[in-house]
Amino acid sequence: MRYFFEISYNGSKYHGWQNQTNAVGVQQVVEDTLSKLMREKIEIVGSGRTDAGVHCQQQFFHADFKKELKPDDLIHRLNAFLPRDIAIRSIQKVKPDAHARYDARVRSYQYCITIKKDPLLIGRAFYFFKPVNVARMNEAASFLVGRHDFTSFSKVKTDVNHFVCQVTKATWKKKKELLVFEITANRFLRGMVRAIVGTLLDVGTGKISVAEFQKIMESQNRKAAGMNVPAEGLYLTRVKYKKGIFL
C-alpha cells in the first residue's frame, strides 16, 4: 500500500533533500528513521530535490508498506524520533500508482531577503543591504510569467530533457524589513529560483535595466544572468496534486 507523507524541514544542516555519498541529506534521515520504526527497509521518493541549505515548508514523499498504517500514531512516533529540524505534517493513503514526483502539478517557492542586519535571521534569510527598486523588480519579474525556456537561470550540468517551465506567478512583496519573492510553476530547474532572484536584484539596484533582463531570459545563456543568491533564503512552500490520487 502506498502513502504520501507531508514533510517540512530546516535545511541548514543538510546537503539538500537527496541521498548523498559523502554528506547527509534529508531523505537519508527520514529513510533511516522509517526503517527503524517499521523494522524493515523503507525507501522513499520525494516530490523533488532541494539544494544544500534550502528550507521546506511543504514537500511530499511516497513510500510503500506491506500493511495498513495508522497515520496519527505513525506521525507521533516519527516526530518523536526525527531530529528537531525535520517534521512530518500528515500521512495520506493514495492510489497504488500515485507518484510524489511525477504527479505533482504545481510547486511554489519563496525567497526571503532581509534589508536590515538581524542576527535572528541568520540561516533563514539573505541579508542584502543595497537599496532596491521593488517596482522595477516586479516589472522585470512579470516577464517570467508564461511558458518560457529558462536555460539562462539553470545550472549547466543537469540531467533534464528540456529547460521549458510554465510559470504562473512571480512577484515581490515588501513586509517591513523583509523582501519576499514568490514564484509558482509546474516545474523548476536546478538553481533556477536563486539565479532569477540574483538577476532581479541586479535590476533592483540599477545594474541592469528591465529590457536587459528580458534579453538575458531570451539569450538562454547562464553566463549572462546574475549571481546565485545564497541558499539560506530559499523555501519550498507548496506542492499541489490532483485530488483524485488520494483515497
C-alpha atoms as one frame of an Amber mdcrd trajectory, in Angstrom:
protein
   0.000   0.000   0.000   1.287   3.440  -0.956   1.165   6.519   1.268   2.043
  10.186   0.766   3.882  11.891   3.635   3.848  15.680   4.019   7.138  16.948
   5.435   8.774  20.234   6.426  12.359  20.916   7.450  15.024  23.473   8.178
  17.689  22.685   5.603  20.618  24.477   7.276  22.372  21.289   8.427  21.610
  19.159   5.368  23.146  18.702   1.965  19.764  19.051   0.265  16.983  16.504
   0.015  18.563  13.685  -1.954  20.789  10.944  -0.553  24.480  11.790  -0.923
  27.574   9.598  -0.926  29.670  11.794   1.354  27.067  14.036   3.005  23.767
  13.776   4.859  20.541  14.575   3.022  17.044  14.858   4.492  15.957  11.770
   2.540  18.553   9.592   4.290  17.498  10.735   7.765  13.821  10.032   7.052
  14.505   6.643   5.431  16.655   5.533   8.368  14.014   6.604  10.883  11.133
   4.991   8.995  13.081   1.763   8.536  13.832   1.516  12.255  10.215   2.132
  13.239   8.789  -0.309  10.657  11.574  -2.863  11.242  12.125  -3.256   7.518
  13.986  -1.394   4.784  11.840   1.537   3.612  12.786   3.624   0.566  11.086
   6.939  -0.129  10.601   9.029  -3.284  10.373  12.810  -2.910   8.329  15.301
  -4.898  11.600  16.927  -5.960  15.097  17.883  -4.884  16.233  20.826  -2.819
  19.824  22.062  -2.751  22.059  22.174   0.313  20.817  24.705   2.865  17.367
  25.182   1.294  14.375  25.075   3.642  10.986  23.480   3.129   7.551  24.441
   4.436   5.776  21.739   2.446   7.100  18.806   0.478   5.789  15.293  -0.120
   7.321  11.863  -0.488   5.775   8.458  -1.065   6.604   5.073   0.417   5.158
   1.558   0.104   4.142  -0.633   3.039   3.007  -4.226   3.388   0.211  -3.394
   5.799  -2.275  -0.628   6.587  -0.817   2.287   8.532  -2.298   4.181  11.444
  -1.377   7.727  10.330  -1.889   9.548  13.638   0.164   7.003  15.558   2.961
   6.921  12.968   3.153  10.743  12.783   3.581  10.873  16.562   6.280   8.192
  16.580   8.145   9.612  13.588   8.262  13.122  15.030   9.488  11.723  18.341
  12.481  10.060  16.646  13.269  12.570  13.875  15.639  15.457  14.698  14.083
  18.787  15.712  14.663  20.336  12.281  12.509  17.747  10.421   8.765  17.244
  10.949   6.048  15.072   9.388   2.780  17.006   8.962   0.407  14.421   7.514
   0.171  10.897   6.084  -2.422  10.026   3.441  -3.158   6.797   1.621  -3.034
   7.158  -2.179  -3.674   5.074  -5.263  -1.045   2.348  -5.871   0.343   4.126
  -8.944   0.420   7.634  -7.412   3.893   9.190  -7.629   5.123  12.000  -5.401
   7.336  13.482  -8.111   5.589  12.809 -11.411   2.050  13.546 -10.199   2.963
  16.954  -8.748   1.223  19.646 -10.801   2.273  22.877  -9.086   5.259  23.894
  -6.976   5.827  27.203  -5.195   8.952  28.782  -3.729   9.686  31.873  -1.663
  12.976  33.709  -1.383  13.407  35.864   1.733  15.740  38.853   1.924  16.288
  40.997   4.992  17.309  44.592   4.312  18.229  45.077   7.980  21.036  43.154
   9.669  19.285  40.728  12.015  21.198  38.001  13.909  17.927  36.106  14.469
  17.538  35.627  10.707  20.975  34.082  10.148  20.444  30.938   8.075  16.816
  31.891   7.368  17.108  34.972   5.126  19.727  36.610   2.893  20.997  39.947
   4.211  21.138  42.376   1.263  22.000  45.920   2.337  21.860  47.771  -1.010
  18.705  49.827  -1.696  16.477  48.283  -4.397  13.558  49.446  -6.519  10.838
  46.866  -5.827   8.507  48.224  -8.527  11.219  47.800 -11.150  11.935  44.238
  -9.957   8.233  43.408 -10.240   8.161  44.842 -13.755  11.030  42.549 -14.739
   9.503  39.574 -12.892   6.326  39.899 -14.984   8.300  38.636 -18.000   8.821
  35.325 -16.179   5.098  34.501 -16.244   4.103  32.143 -19.052   5.760  29.254
 -20.848   9.445  30.016 -21.412  12.850  28.420 -21.810  14.738  29.101 -18.559
  18.202  27.936 -19.637  19.614  31.327 -18.570  18.636  30.573 -14.977  19.571
  26.896 -14.744  22.723  25.127 -13.676  24.515  23.976 -16.820  25.261  20.402
 -15.729  21.825  18.897 -15.164  20.043  15.759 -16.341  16.777  17.316 -17.577
  15.457  16.758 -21.111  14.435  20.382 -21.625  14.501  23.773 -19.881  10.903
  24.887 -20.505   8.753  25.779 -17.481   5.248  27.200 -17.129   5.354  29.996
 -14.546   2.006  31.221 -13.217   3.190  33.682 -10.555   6.325  35.757  -9.966
   6.041  38.720  -7.588   7.960  40.680  -4.969   6.372  41.839  -1.711   7.853
  44.141   0.931   6.992  43.232   4.510   8.674  45.747   6.842  12.387  44.786
   6.770  11.756  41.729   4.582  11.648  41.435   0.801   9.888  38.235  -0.279
   9.923  36.853  -3.816   7.172  34.339  -4.587   7.189  32.136  -7.684   4.909
  29.289  -8.777   5.433  26.943 -11.730   4.742  23.440 -12.971   8.433  22.555
 -12.549  11.739  24.136 -11.570  15.284  23.665 -12.821  18.374  23.273 -10.626
  19.372  26.648  -9.204  16.568  28.378 -11.117  14.997  30.441  -8.325  18.313
  31.560  -6.853  19.587  32.678 -10.279  16.344  34.523 -11.026  16.486  36.344
  -7.681  20.134  37.281  -8.201  19.353  38.728 -11.635  16.269  40.578 -10.386
  18.408  42.156  -7.655  20.633  43.462 -10.457  17.509  45.116 -11.865  16.543
  46.495  -8.463  19.948  48.064  -7.852  20.086  49.560 -11.365  22.943  47.364
 -12.546  20.795  46.232 -15.490  17.529  47.518 -16.964  14.193  45.735 -17.273
  14.810  45.435 -21.019  18.219  43.868 -20.368  16.600  41.359 -18.006  14.256
  40.319 -20.815  17.199  39.917 -23.191  19.005  37.738 -20.621  15.938  35.459
 -20.494  15.862  35.198 -24.280  19.621  34.604 -24.593  19.422  31.120 -22.999
  22.890  31.782 -21.615  23.545  31.229 -17.895  26.673  33.382 -18.011  24.549
  36.390 -18.978  22.422  36.162 -15.820  23.260  37.343 -12.313  24.676  35.581
  -9.277  23.120  32.648  -7.472  21.925  34.129  -4.196  22.670  32.037  -1.056
  20.512  29.003  -0.295  19.588  30.202   3.211  16.802  32.471   1.932  15.057
  29.849  -0.216  11.947  27.937   0.876   9.895  25.322  -0.941   6.431  26.395
   0.229   3.852  24.295  -1.612   3.432  21.179  -3.772  -0.018  20.567  -5.256
  -1.575  17.384  -6.656  -4.846  16.378  -8.264  -7.303  15.320  -5.559  -8.086
  12.098  -7.462  -4.888  10.354  -6.372  -5.838  10.432  -2.681  -8.004   7.678
  -1.219
